[in-house]
């Protein structure tokens, strides 16, 4: 099981990444990774970025069996402290 520090370090190494990738990379259950990401976000260590990929509706994912619910992508990155 990964710690908050391991999760933060994995995000720093990737630059930006999603919960699914972190779950696989750290061999940690997705619900736990999501809870840890929420905690790191609340602590101000990382930031949550929602990407609205409306461009996928241009044709490449219209046939997606998941529908439009998976066109919004959430990634996390280390928060810059200036």
DSSP file (Angstrom, degrees, kcal/mol; ACC not computed):
  #  RESIDUE AA STRUCTURE BP1 BP2  ACC     N-H-->O    O-->H-N    N-H-->O    O-->H-N    TCO  KAPPA ALPHA  PHI   PSI    X-CA   Y-CA   Z-CA
    1    1 A X              0   0    0      0, 0.0     2,-0.1     0, 0.0    27,-0.1   0.000 360.0 360.0 360.0 136.5    0.0    0.0    0.0
    2    2 A X        -     0   0    0     24,-0.1     2,-0.2     1,-0.1    24,-0.0  -0.456 360.0-136.4 -83.1 152.2    1.3    3.4   -1.0
    3    3 A X     >  -     0   0    0     -2,-0.1     4,-2.3     1,-0.1     5,-0.2  -0.546  30.2-103.7 -97.9 169.8    1.8    6.3    1.4
    4    4 A X  H  > S+     0   0    0      1,-0.2     4,-2.7     2,-0.2     5,-0.2   0.887 123.4  52.5 -59.8 -38.9    0.9   10.0    0.8
    5    5 A X  H  > S+     0   0    0      2,-0.2     4,-2.7     1,-0.2    -1,-0.2   0.907 108.5  49.3 -65.2 -41.5    4.6   10.7    0.2
    6    6 A X  H  > S+     0   0    0      2,-0.2     4,-2.2     1,-0.2    -1,-0.2   0.899 112.3  48.8 -63.7 -39.9    4.9    7.9   -2.4
    7    7 A X  H  X S+     0   0    0     -4,-2.3     4,-2.0     2,-0.2    -2,-0.2   0.934 112.4  47.3 -65.2 -46.5    1.8    9.2   -4.2
    8    8 A X  H  X S+     0   0    0     -4,-2.7     4,-2.3     1,-0.2    -2,-0.2   0.910 112.4  50.2 -61.2 -42.9    3.1   12.8   -4.2
    9    9 A X  H  X S+     0   0    0     -4,-2.7     4,-2.3     1,-0.2    -1,-0.2   0.880 108.0  53.0 -64.1 -38.3    6.5   11.6   -5.5
   10   10 A X  H  X S+     0   0    0     -4,-2.2     4,-1.7     2,-0.2    -1,-0.2   0.893 109.8  48.5 -64.1 -39.5    4.9    9.6   -8.2
   11   11 A X  H  X S+     0   0    0     -4,-2.0     4,-1.9     2,-0.2    -2,-0.2   0.916 110.6  51.4 -65.4 -42.8    2.9   12.6   -9.4
   12   12 A X  H  < S+     0   0    0     -4,-2.3    -2,-0.2     1,-0.2    -1,-0.2   0.893 109.9  49.3 -61.7 -40.5    6.1   14.7   -9.3
   13   13 A X  H  < S+     0   0    0     -4,-2.3    -1,-0.2     1,-0.2    -2,-0.2   0.857 115.6  42.8 -67.9 -35.3    8.0   12.2  -11.4
   14   14 A X  H  < S-     0   0    0     -4,-1.7     2,-1.1    -5,-0.2    -1,-0.2   0.729  96.4-139.4 -82.2 -22.9    5.2   12.0  -14.0
   15   15 A X  S  < S+     0   0    0     -4,-1.9    63,-0.5    -5,-0.2     2,-0.3  -0.421  81.3   3.4  90.3 -58.4    4.6   15.8  -14.1
   16   16 A X  E    S+A   77   0A   0     -2,-1.1     2,-0.3    61,-0.2    61,-0.2  -0.957  77.6 159.2-155.4 145.4    0.8   15.2  -14.3
   17   17 A X  E     -A   76   0A   0     59,-2.0    59,-3.0    -2,-0.3     2,-0.2  -0.970  31.0-109.4-160.0 167.7   -1.2   12.0  -14.1
   18   18 A X     >  -     0   0    0     -2,-0.3     4,-2.0    57,-0.2     5,-0.2  -0.589  33.0-107.3-105.1 168.4   -4.6   10.4  -13.4
   19   19 A X  H  > S+     0   0    0     55,-0.4     4,-2.6     1,-0.2     5,-0.2   0.872 115.8  55.0 -63.1 -40.1   -5.9    8.3  -10.6
   20   20 A X  H  > S+     0   0    0      1,-0.2     4,-2.1     2,-0.2    -1,-0.2   0.926 109.0  47.2 -61.5 -44.7   -6.0    5.1  -12.7
   21   21 A X  H  > S+     0   0    0      1,-0.2     4,-2.9     2,-0.2    -1,-0.2   0.913 113.1  48.9 -63.5 -42.5   -2.4    5.4  -13.7
   22   22 A X  H  X S+     0   0    0     -4,-2.0     4,-2.5     2,-0.2     6,-0.2   0.897 108.4  54.4 -64.0 -40.2   -1.3    6.0  -10.1
   23   23 A X  H  <>S+     0   0    0     -4,-2.6     5,-2.0     1,-0.2     4,-0.5   0.922 114.3  40.4 -59.4 -45.5   -3.4    3.1   -8.9
   24   24 A X  H ><5S+     0   0    0     -4,-2.1     3,-0.7     3,-0.2    -2,-0.2   0.923 115.1  51.2 -69.1 -44.9   -1.6    0.7  -11.3
   25   25 A X  H 3<5S+     0   0    0     -4,-2.9    -2,-0.2     1,-0.2    -1,-0.2   0.871 119.8  34.7 -61.5 -39.2    1.8    2.2  -10.8
   26   26 A X  T 3<5S-     0   0    0     -4,-2.5    -1,-0.2    -5,-0.2    -2,-0.2   0.379 103.5-125.8 -99.5   3.3    1.7    2.0   -7.0
   27   27 A X  T < 5 +     0   0    0     -3,-0.7     2,-0.4    -4,-0.5    -3,-0.2   0.926  65.1 137.3  50.5  49.9   -0.3   -1.3   -6.9
   28   28 A X      < -     0   0    0     -5,-2.0    -1,-0.2    -6,-0.2    -2,-0.2  -0.976  63.3 -96.3-127.5 137.7   -2.9    0.4   -4.7
   29   29 A X    >>  -     0   0    0     -2,-0.4     4,-2.2     1,-0.1     3,-0.5  -0.228  32.5-123.7 -55.7 139.3   -6.7    0.1   -5.0
   30   30 A X  H 3> S+     0   0    0      1,-0.2     4,-2.8     2,-0.2     5,-0.2   0.874 108.5  55.0 -54.9 -45.0   -8.3    3.0   -7.0
   31   31 A X  H 3> S+     0   0    0      1,-0.2     4,-1.9     2,-0.2    -1,-0.2   0.885 110.4  47.5 -59.2 -35.9  -10.7    4.1   -4.2
   32   32 A X  H <> S+     0   0    0     -3,-0.5     4,-2.5     2,-0.2    -1,-0.2   0.919 111.5  49.8 -69.3 -43.1   -7.7    4.4   -1.8
   33   33 A X  H  X S+     0   0    0     -4,-2.2     4,-2.6     1,-0.2    -2,-0.2   0.920 110.6  50.7 -60.4 -43.7   -5.7    6.4   -4.4
   34   34 A X  H  X S+     0   0    0     -4,-2.8     4,-2.0     1,-0.2    -1,-0.2   0.900 110.8  48.4 -62.3 -40.8   -8.7    8.7   -5.0
   35   35 A X  H  X S+     0   0    0     -4,-1.9     4,-2.0    -5,-0.2    -1,-0.2   0.899 112.3  49.0 -65.2 -40.6   -9.1    9.3   -1.3
   36   36 A X  H  X S+     0   0    0     -4,-2.5     4,-2.6     2,-0.2    -2,-0.2   0.880 109.2  52.5 -67.1 -38.0   -5.4   10.0   -0.9
   37   37 A X  H  X S+     0   0    0     -4,-2.6     4,-2.2     2,-0.2    -2,-0.2   0.900 108.5  50.7 -63.9 -40.6   -5.5   12.4   -3.9
   38   38 A X  H  X S+     0   0    0     -4,-2.0     4,-2.5     2,-0.2    -2,-0.2   0.904 111.0  49.3 -61.7 -41.1   -8.4   14.3   -2.2
   39   39 A X  H  X S+     0   0    0     -4,-2.0     4,-1.9     2,-0.2    -2,-0.2   0.932 111.2  47.7 -65.3 -46.3   -6.3   14.5    1.0
   40   40 A X  H  <>S+     0   0    0     -4,-2.6     5,-2.3     1,-0.2     6,-1.0   0.860 112.2  51.0 -63.4 -34.9   -3.2   15.8   -0.9
   41   41 A X  H ><5S+     0   0    0     -4,-2.2     3,-1.2     1,-0.2    -2,-0.2   0.927 109.7  49.1 -66.4 -45.1   -5.4   18.3   -2.7
   42   42 A X  H 3<5S+     0   0    0     -4,-2.5    -2,-0.2     1,-0.3    -1,-0.2   0.826 108.6  54.4 -63.1 -32.0   -6.9   19.5    0.6
   43   43 A X  T 3<5S-     0   0    0     -4,-1.9    -1,-0.3    -5,-0.2    -2,-0.2   0.569 114.7-118.9 -78.4  -8.8   -3.4   19.9    2.1
   44   44 A X  T < 5S+     0   0    0     -3,-1.2    -3,-0.2    -4,-0.4    -2,-0.1   0.656  82.9 116.2  80.9  15.9   -2.4   22.1   -0.9
   45   45 A X  S   <S+     0   0    0     -5,-2.3    34,-2.0    -6,-0.2     2,-0.3   0.807  78.7  18.5 -86.5 -32.3    0.3   19.7   -2.1
   46   46 A X  E    S-B   78   0A   0     -6,-1.0     2,-0.4    32,-0.3    32,-0.2  -0.865  71.6-132.8-131.9 166.0   -1.2   18.9   -5.4
   47   47 A X  E     -B   77   0A   0     30,-3.0    30,-1.8    -2,-0.3     2,-0.5  -0.969  12.6-134.7-125.2 144.8   -3.9   20.4   -7.7
   48   48 A X  E     -B   76   0A   0     -2,-0.4     2,-0.5    28,-0.2    28,-0.2  -0.817  20.9-167.3 -95.9 128.0   -6.8   18.7   -9.5
   49   49 A X  E     -B   75   0A   0     26,-3.1    26,-2.7    -2,-0.5     2,-0.6  -0.971   7.5-156.2-122.9 121.3   -7.2   19.7  -13.1
   50   50 A X  E     -B   74   0A   0     -2,-0.5     2,-0.6    24,-0.2    24,-0.2  -0.856   8.8-160.0 -97.3 122.1  -10.4   18.8  -15.0
   51   51 A X  E     -B   73   0A   0     22,-3.7    22,-2.4    -2,-0.6     2,-1.0  -0.901   6.7-151.4-104.4 120.6   -9.8   18.7  -18.7
   52   52 A X  E     -B   72   0A   0     -2,-0.6     2,-1.5    20,-0.2     3,-0.3  -0.794   9.6-166.3 -91.4 103.1  -13.0   19.0  -20.8
   53   53 A X    >   +     0   0    0     18,-1.2     3,-1.6    -2,-1.0     4,-0.2  -0.451  29.7 150.2 -91.5  63.7  -12.2   17.1  -24.0
   54   54 A X  G >   +     0   0    0     -2,-1.5     3,-1.9     1,-0.3    -1,-0.2   0.754  63.4  75.8 -64.7 -22.0  -15.0   18.3  -26.1
   55   55 A X  G >  S+     0   0    0     -3,-0.3     3,-1.7     1,-0.3     5,-0.3   0.732  78.4  71.9 -61.6 -21.7  -12.7   17.8  -29.1
   56   56 A X  G X >S+     0   0    0     -3,-1.6     5,-1.8     1,-0.3     3,-1.0   0.707  83.1  70.8 -68.9 -16.2  -13.2   14.1  -28.8
   57   57 A X  G < 5S+     0   0    0     -3,-1.9    -1,-0.3     1,-0.2    -2,-0.2   0.442  72.4  89.6 -78.9   2.5  -16.7   14.6  -30.2
   58   58 A X  G < 5S-     0   0    0     -3,-1.7    -1,-0.2    -4,-0.1    -2,-0.1   0.525 120.4 -75.2 -76.9  -3.7  -15.2   15.4  -33.6
   59   59 A X  T < 5S+     0   0    0     -3,-1.0     3,-0.4    -4,-0.1     4,-0.4   0.080 111.6  93.9 141.6 -28.9  -15.4   11.8  -34.4
   60   60 A X  T   5S+     0   0    0     -5,-0.3    -3,-0.1     1,-0.2     3,-0.1   0.809 102.4  23.2 -70.7 -27.9  -12.8    9.8  -32.7
   61   61 A X  S > <S+     0   0    0     -5,-1.8     3,-1.9     1,-0.1    -1,-0.2   0.261  86.2 104.7-123.4  15.7  -14.9    8.8  -29.7
   62   62 A X  T 3  S+     0   0    0     -3,-0.4    -2,-0.1     1,-0.3    -1,-0.1   0.819  87.4  50.8 -61.5 -27.5  -18.4    9.0  -30.9
   63   63 A X  T 3  S+     0   0    0     -4,-0.4    -1,-0.3    -3,-0.1     2,-0.2   0.334  80.3 132.8 -90.9   7.8  -18.4    5.3  -31.1
   64   64 A X    X   -     0   0    0     -3,-1.9     3,-1.5     1,-0.2    -3,-0.1  -0.413  53.4-146.8 -62.2 124.5  -17.1    5.0  -27.5
   65   65 A X  T 3  S+     0   0    0      1,-0.3    -1,-0.2    -2,-0.2     3,-0.1   0.703  96.2  63.4 -66.8 -17.0  -19.2    2.4  -25.6
   66   66 A X  T >  S-     0   0    0      1,-0.2     3,-0.6     2,-0.0    -1,-0.3   0.641  99.5-143.9 -80.5 -14.4  -18.8    4.4  -22.5
   67   67 A X  G X   -     0   0    0     -3,-1.5     3,-0.8     1,-0.2    -1,-0.2  -0.393  47.3 -42.5  79.6-163.4  -20.7    7.4  -23.9
   68   68 A X  G >  S+     0   0    0      1,-0.2     3,-1.7     2,-0.1     4,-0.3   0.563 116.3  87.8 -80.4  -8.7  -19.8   11.0  -23.2
   69   69 A X  G <  S+     0   0    0     -3,-0.6     3,-0.4     1,-0.3    -1,-0.2   0.738  88.2  50.6 -64.3 -21.9  -19.2   10.4  -19.5
   70   70 A X  G <  S+     0   0    0     -3,-0.8    -1,-0.3     1,-0.2    -2,-0.1   0.280  84.9  86.8-101.4  11.4  -15.6    9.5  -20.0
   71   71 A X  S <  S+     0   0    0     -3,-1.7   -18,-1.2     2,-0.0     2,-0.6   0.688  73.3  80.0 -83.0 -18.6  -14.7   12.5  -22.1
   72   72 A X  E     - B   0  52A   0     -3,-0.4     2,-0.4    -4,-0.3   -20,-0.2  -0.806  70.0-162.5 -90.1 123.4  -13.9   14.6  -19.1
   73   73 A X  E     - B   0  51A   0    -22,-2.4   -22,-3.7    -2,-0.6     2,-0.5  -0.886   7.4-156.9-111.0 135.8  -10.4   13.7  -17.8
   74   74 A X  E     + B   0  50A   0     -2,-0.4   -55,-0.4   -24,-0.2     2,-0.3  -0.955  18.0 174.5-111.9 124.8   -9.1   14.6  -14.3
   75   75 A X  E     - B   0  49A   0    -26,-2.7   -26,-3.1    -2,-0.5     2,-0.4  -0.850  17.5-143.3-123.8 163.8   -5.4   14.8  -13.8
   76   76 A X  E     +AB  17  48A   0    -59,-3.0   -59,-2.0    -2,-0.3     2,-0.3  -0.952  18.4 173.0-127.1 145.8   -3.3   15.8  -10.8
   77   77 A X  E     -AB  16  47A   0    -30,-1.8   -30,-3.0    -2,-0.4   -61,-0.2  -0.968  43.0 -83.2-145.7 162.0    0.0   17.7  -10.7
   78   78 A X  E     - B   0  46A   0    -63,-0.5     2,-0.4    -2,-0.3   -32,-0.3  -0.439  49.8-117.9 -65.4 135.9    2.2   19.2   -8.0
   79   79 A X        -     0   0    0    -34,-2.0     2,-0.4    -2,-0.1    -1,-0.1  -0.624  23.0-129.3 -79.6 129.9    1.0   22.6   -6.9
   80   80 A X        -     0   0    0     -2,-0.4     2,-0.8     1,-0.0    -1,-0.1  -0.660  14.9-154.3 -79.8 129.3    3.5   25.4   -7.5
   81   81 A X              0   0    0     -2,-0.4    -1,-0.0     1,-0.1    -2,-0.0  -0.885 360.0 360.0-106.6 102.8    4.1   27.5   -4.5
   82   82 A X              0   0    0     -2,-0.8    -1,-0.1     0, 0.0    -2,-0.0   0.407 360.0 360.0-103.1 360.0    5.2   31.0   -5.7
